[in-house]
Amino acid sequence: MKKTSSQHTRCSKHTLSKQRTRYFGLVMLAIALGSIFMFTAFPTFTGEHTKSEIQQITGMSEYSAYIMNAMIRKSAHILIYGCLGILFYHVIKKRSIWYAWVLTTIIASLDEWHQSLVPGRSPLFQDVVIDAIAAFVFIVVVFFMKNK
């Protein structure tokens, strides 16, 4: 059966829309990866620096600022790598949970390695674990929401 002109136009528009969405995803992925690299590279974003900023702004004790800093930093890891996992999931043509999770975990590992090269920063294996778990949870939630 031959496609009508109307069906062909709808198909072309759908394909074009999917391509635009994929390109947008790739741009967002590049921005996210660049942002992670930049945040890792600047000494302004070291744990010690952010803790002292929290102390100055809030007047908290050193211990309270340490706890607050840890909560903020780990929450940032969860949010950033969870969203990165979702971006990988959307950009990968196969929409594979496994590939998206592995790529996100590799980026998390490379980020921690990069931190080992920056003065004042220290790599933490626990951050890679937090990042990997966050990515997996976010990707699985999106997968189940899309396949409802």
N, C-alpha and C positions, 0 to 999 in steps of 0.2 A: 504494500500500500504506500502510495506516494504522499509525502507531507505537503500540506497546503502552504500557501505563502504566509498565512497567519501563524500556523504552527512553527514554521521555520523562523519567523521573526521572534516569537516567544522563546524558542530554544536559543537563538543567538543572544538575546537579551539576558537570559538566565546564565549562559556561559560567560558573558561579559561581566555580569554582576559577581559571579564566583571568582573570576580573575581579579577584579578590583578588590574584593574582600581579602583574597590571598595576598595581594601586593600590600594592602594596608596592614595585614598581619605581619608581613616581613619587615615593613618599615617600623612598626611598633616593637617587634623583636629586636631589631638593630638598635633602636633607641633604648630599650630596656638593658641590653647587653652593654652598651656604651655607658649608660648611667651607673650600672653596677661597677664597671671598671673605674669610672671617675670617683665614685664614693670610696672605693677601696684605695685609690691612689693618694687621696688627700689626707694629711695628718689631722685635719680639722675633725675628721670623723672617727678618731680613735676612741676607744672606750673611756680612757682616762680624761680626754678632753670633754666628751659629752657629759661625763659624771661631774666634772668641775663646773660646767655650764649649768647643770641642773642644780647644783649646790648654790651657785651664785644667784640664780633666778628665784629659787624657792626658799632658800635659807635652811634647807634640810641638813641634817647631820651627814657626815661622810658615809656612814653605813646605810642610812635611808636613801641617799642619793645613789649609792652603789646598787641597791635593790631596784630602785626606780629605773636606773640606767639599764640594768640587765633586762628588765621587763620590756622596756621600749625597744631595745636592740633586738631581742629575740622575737618580739612581735613583728618588727620590721623584716626580719629574716623570713618569718612565716608568710607574711603578706607578699613580699617581693618574689620569693621563689615559688610560692603557690601560683601567683599570676604569671610568672615566667613559664611554669609548667603548662598552664592553660594556653599561653601564646604558642608554645611549641606544638601542643596538641592540635590547635587550629591550623597551624601552618603546614604541618606534615600531611601530605596528600592521603596517606592511608588512615589517618585519624587513629593512630595507634597509641594506646595508653603507655605501652612498654617503651616505645621509641621516645615519646615525649618525656617520660620519667627519666630514662637513661641520659638523654641530652641535658636535662635540667640538673641532674646529679653530677654530670661531668662539668658543667659550668660552675656549680657550687664548689667542686673540688679545685678547679682552676682558680676560682676567686680566692679561696683560702691559700693556695700556693702563691698567688700574686701578693697576698697580704704579707707573706713571709719575706718578700723582697722590699717592702715599704718600711722605712724606719718608723718605729713607734707602733707598728701593727704586729699582731701575732696571729698565726693561723690556729684555728681550733677545729679538731675533728668533730666535736659535738655540733658545731654550726653546720657542717656538711650533713650530718644525720638529721638535724632539725629541718634543713632545706629540703632534703630528699623526702622526708615524711610529709612535709607541707605540700610539696609538689604532687606527690601521689594522691593525697586526700583531695586537693583542689581538682586535679584531673579526673579522678573517679566521680566526684560530685557533678562536674560538668558532663561527663559521659552519661551518667544516669539521668540527668535533667534533659539531655538531648534525646535520649532513647526511651523516654517515658511513654 
